[in-house]
Amino acid sequence: LNEAFSVVGIANARLLDFPLDRINVNGGAVGIGHPLGCSGARIIVALCTILSQNDARRGAAGVCNGGGGASAIIIERI
């Protein structure tokens, strides 16, 4: 979750009953930063790298667009 406000990720994990140890396993926007105009590229490359490192099949990434909007993507390795 490329989210500048950490509480949003925590709140959504609680609402979805999703384990915190499976979110932002290598850090998120607060810990890593998000270069202006490159947030989407950074989170997709990071997700693909993490899936490969963990021999995982599926992953999801989300990014805040600002002003209340957001985008998300699900990637599946075949």
Beta strands, then each sheet from edge to edge (+ up, - down):
strand 1: 58-66
strand 2: 69-76
sheet 1: 1+ 2-
end
